[in-house]
């Protein structure tokens, strides 16, 4: 009982219906910040130069190049500030509070200009419909600070378990990162083989952008704050191998969605279990196996044991100097 109580505190409850307006506004705000990073960072395969990352205070861009210096931008969900820091010392802040996207956009661009960071971004969002230009968006104007903080605390737990799952793979694997286009935290493993040209569509996204994302055979997992009462874990394969949808996966509550062509697991199923970490890892591992086995991945080469260094150093030798 004590373990279950501790898990309930660690894995917070946040109903999608209770914060959807804030979520949609925050989605647009993260798109603006993500596009700032996109404008300054060189292309990395699969667009790995553009996501955000879970930080000890919220979501961060990490360091972004700007001429001979760097800067970063962080959503601080403890103090409810957007912080922009430049490597030569100066900082700027934009308060996170209820305001239209148009105001947030103007204040953020002004803050960057005040730091001498000239930035031009695509003026409308991606992967949503309708794609209201940021400077004209007065529809999205909600900000519930406690809901934003709870979402970040959800992301902390998911990020932590995703990193553990990631550590068991020695092949090409993405960072655990937050994609502002789809507004989800994701991690992707790759078989090492090229994939057929991707023909799927996403609202207000060019086909060549999608093709870059799916240029290699992959198994991808993520967490999305929608799809179930408290959000949804998902896992899919591209290309989807024969037998993927029928492969047995766990834990109880996981299922294959014909609509999304993904395995899905409600967040609340994990949150309310006696061991959320183990339940989520079971979902991640079994759905990856559902891609790797029928897809004939070279698992002996691609997989590894992250505890191997502990065996090498010995149980009592302590940490290496």
C-alpha positions in Angstrom: 0.0 0.0 0.0 2.9 2.4 0.8 4.5 1.8 -2.6 1.2 2.5 -4.4 0.7 5.7 -2.4 4.2 6.8 -3.2 3.6 6.1 -6.9 0.4 8.1 -6.9 2.3 11.1 -5.6 5.2 10.6 -8.0 3.1 10.1 -11.1 0.6 13.0 -10.9 -3.0 12.9 -12.0 -3.9 15.4 -14.7 -7.1 15.0 -16.6 -6.8 16.2 -20.2 -10.3 17.7 -20.0 -9.2 19.9 -17.1 -6.3 21.6 -18.9 -7.0 21.3 -22.6 -7.2 25.1 -23.1 -3.9 25.6 -21.3 -2.4 22.7 -23.2 -3.4 24.1 -26.6 -2.0 27.6 -25.7 1.2 26.1 -24.4 1.5 24.0 -27.6 1.6 27.2 -29.6 4.1 28.8 -27.3 6.4 25.8 -27.6 6.1 26.0 -31.3 7.4 29.5 -31.3 10.4 28.6 -29.2 11.0 25.4 -31.2 11.0 27.5 -34.4 13.6 29.8 -32.8 15.9 26.9 -32.3 15.1 25.6 -35.9 16.1 29.1 -37.3 19.6 29.0 -35.7 20.6 25.3 -35.5 22.1 23.2 -38.4 20.0 20.3 -39.6 20.5 17.0 -37.9 19.0 13.8 -39.2 15.3 13.3 -38.4 15.1 17.0 -37.2 16.9 16.2 -34.0 18.2 19.8 -33.8 14.7 21.2 -33.1 13.1 19.5 -30.1 12.9 20.6 -26.5 14.1 18.6 -23.5 12.8 18.0 -20.0 14.8 20.0 -17.5 14.8 20.3 -13.7 12.5 23.3 -14.0 10.5 22.7 -17.2 11.4 22.4 -20.8 14.6 23.7 -22.4 16.1 24.2 -25.8 19.6 23.5 -24.6 22.4 25.7 -26.1 21.5 27.2 -29.5 24.3 28.7 -31.7 24.1 32.4 -32.6 27.2 33.7 -34.3 30.2 33.2 -32.0 28.0 32.8 -28.9 25.2 30.5 -27.7 21.9 31.1 -25.9 19.2 28.9 -24.5 15.5 29.3 -23.7 13.7 27.5 -20.9 10.0 27.2 -19.9 10.3 27.4 -16.1 7.1 25.9 -14.7 8.1 26.5 -11.1 8.5 30.3 -11.3 6.3 30.5 -14.5 8.8 32.4 -16.5 10.3 32.0 -20.0 14.0 32.6 -19.5 16.4 33.4 -22.3 20.1 33.4 -21.4 23.0 34.4 -23.6 26.5 33.1 -23.1 28.0 36.6 -22.8 25.9 37.3 -19.7 22.6 39.1 -20.4 19.2 37.5 -19.8 15.6 38.3 -20.6 12.3 36.9 -19.2 8.7 36.7 -20.4 6.1 35.9 -17.7 4.1 32.7 -18.3 0.6 33.8 -17.6 -2.8 33.9 -19.4 -2.3 35.9 -22.6 -2.9 35.4 -26.3 -0.3 33.7 -28.4 0.0 36.9 -30.3 1.2 38.7 -27.2 3.6 35.9 -26.2 5.0 35.9 -29.7 5.6 39.7 -29.7 7.2 39.7 -26.2 9.5 36.7 -27.1 10.7 38.3 -30.3 11.3 41.6 -28.4 13.3 39.8 -25.8 15.5 38.1 -28.4 16.0 41.4 -30.1 17.0 42.9 -26.8 19.8 40.3 -26.5 21.0 41.1 -30.0 19.7 37.8 -31.4 18.2 38.4 -34.8 15.6 35.7 -35.5 13.1 35.2 -38.3 10.8 32.2 -37.9 8.0 30.7 -39.9 5.0 32.7 -38.8 2.5 29.9 -38.3 2.4 26.6 -36.5 2.8 23.1 -37.9 0.9 19.8 -37.4 -2.3 21.6 -36.4 -5.4 22.8 -38.2 -6.2 25.6 -38.5 -2.7 27.0 -38.5 -3.4 30.6 -37.2 -0.4 32.9 -37.7 1.2 33.5 -34.3 0.9 37.3 -34.6 -2.9 36.9 -35.2 -3.7 34.2 -32.7 -5.9 35.6 -30.0 -7.9 32.3 -29.8 -5.3 30.5 -27.6 -4.9 32.6 -24.4 -5.2 30.3 -21.4 -2.6 29.5 -18.8 -3.3 27.5 -15.7 0.1 27.4 -13.9 -0.7 24.5 -11.7 -1.8 22.4 -14.7 1.4 23.3 -16.6 3.4 22.3 -13.5 1.6 18.9 -13.3 2.2 18.2 -16.9 5.9 18.9 -16.5 5.9 16.5 -13.5 4.3 13.9 -15.7 7.1 14.5 -18.2 9.7 14.1 -15.5 8.5 10.6 -14.8 8.1 9.6 -18.4 11.5 11.1 -19.4 13.2 9.2 -16.6 11.8 5.8 -17.6 12.3 6.5 -21.3 16.0 7.2 -20.6 16.2 3.8 -18.8 14.6 2.1 -21.8 17.0 3.9 -24.1 20.0 2.7 -22.2 19.4 -0.9 -23.3 20.0 -0.1 -27.0 23.5 0.2 -28.5 22.4 1.0 -32.0 21.3 4.3 -33.4 18.7 5.8 -31.0 17.3 9.3 -30.7 17.6 11.5 -27.6 14.5 11.5 -25.4 13.1 14.7 -26.6 9.9 16.8 -26.7 8.6 17.5 -30.2 6.7 20.8 -30.2 4.9 20.1 -33.5 3.0 17.0 -32.2 3.4 18.1 -28.5 4.7 14.8 -27.3 7.8 13.3 -25.6 9.4 10.6 -27.8 12.4 8.3 -28.2 13.1 6.3 -31.4 15.3 3.2 -32.1 16.6 2.4 -35.5 17.4 -1.0 -37.1 20.2 0.5 -39.3 18.3 0.0 -42.5 16.8 2.6 -44.8 13.0 2.8 -45.0 10.6 3.3 -48.0 9.9 6.9 -48.8 7.3 8.1 -46.3 4.0 9.0 -47.9 2.0 10.0 -44.8 0.6 13.5 -44.2 0.5 15.9 -41.3 -1.4 19.2 -41.3 0.7 22.1 -42.6 3.9 20.0 -42.9 5.7 19.6 -46.2 6.0 16.0 -47.5 9.9 16.3 -47.6 9.9 17.2 -43.9 8.0 14.0 -43.1 10.2 12.0 -45.4 13.3 13.2 -43.5 11.7 12.1 -40.2 11.0 8.6 -41.5 14.0 8.0 -43.7 15.3 5.0 -41.7 13.5 1.9 -40.4 12.4 2.6 -36.8 10.5 1.7 -33.7 9.3 4.8 -31.8 7.6 5.3 -28.4 6.2 8.4 -26.8 3.8 10.1 -24.4 1.0 12.4 -25.7 -1.3 14.5 -23.5 -4.4 13.4 -25.3 -6.1 10.2 -26.5 -7.1 9.0 -23.1 -8.5 10.6 -19.9 -5.0 11.5 -18.7 -2.9 11.1 -21.8 -1.5 8.2 -23.7 1.6 6.2 -24.2 2.1 5.0 -27.8 4.5 2.9 -29.8 4.7 2.3 -33.6 6.9 1.0 -36.3 7.9 2.3 -39.7 7.5 0.5 -41.9 5.1 -1.7 -39.9 6.2 -5.3 -40.4 3.8 -8.1 -41.0 2.4 -9.4 -37.7 3.1 -6.2 -35.8 -0.5 -5.4 -34.9 -1.1 -9.0 -33.7 2.0 -9.3 -31.6 1.3 -9.9 -27.9 2.2 -6.9 -25.8 1.8 -5.8 -22.2 0.7 -4.7 -19.7 -3.0 -5.3 -19.4 -4.7 -2.3 -20.9 -2.3 -2.0 -23.9 -4.0 -2.3 -27.3 -3.4 -1.8 -31.0 -5.3 1.2 -32.4 -6.4 0.7 -36.0 -7.1 4.4 -36.2 -3.6 5.5 -35.3 -1.7 2.3 -36.4 0.0 2.3 -33.0 0.0 0.4 -29.8 -1.5 2.6 -27.1 -1.6 2.5 -23.3 -3.6 5.0 -21.2 -1.4 7.0 -18.8 -3.8 6.3 -15.9 -3.3 2.6 -16.3 0.4 3.1 -15.5 -0.2 5.8 -12.9 -2.6 3.6 -10.8 -0.6 0.4 -11.0 1.4 -0.9 -8.1 4.7 -0.4 -10.0 4.3 2.4 -12.7 8.0 2.2 -13.8 7.8 -1.6 -14.4 4.4 -1.3 -16.2 5.7 1.4 -18.6 8.9 -0.5 -19.3 6.9 -3.6 -20.1 4.9 -1.6 -22.6 8.1 -0.1 -24.2 9.9 -3.4 -24.4 7.1 -5.6 -25.7 6.1 -3.1 -28.3 9.7 -2.7 -29.4 9.9 -6.5 -29.7 6.7 -6.4 -31.8 8.7 -4.3 -34.3 12.1 -6.0 -34.0 11.1 -9.6 -34.1 8.8 -9.7 -37.2 11.0 -7.0 -38.7 14.2 -9.2 -38.4 16.3 -6.6 -36.6 19.8 -7.8 -35.6 19.0 -7.7 -31.9 22.2 -9.3 -30.8 24.2 -6.4 -32.2 21.7 -3.6 -31.5 20.9 -4.4 -27.8 23.1 -4.1 -24.7 23.1 -4.3 -21.0 23.6 -0.9 -19.3 24.6 -2.5 -16.0 27.7 -4.1 -17.7 30.1 -1.6 -16.1 29.0 -2.6 -12.6 30.1 -6.1 -13.3 33.4 -4.9 -14.6 34.2 -2.7 -11.6 33.1 -5.3 -9.1 30.4 -5.0 -6.4 32.6 -3.3 -3.8 35.2 -1.3 -5.8 33.2 1.9 -5.7 32.9 4.5 -8.4 36.0 4.9 -10.7 38.2 7.8 -9.8 
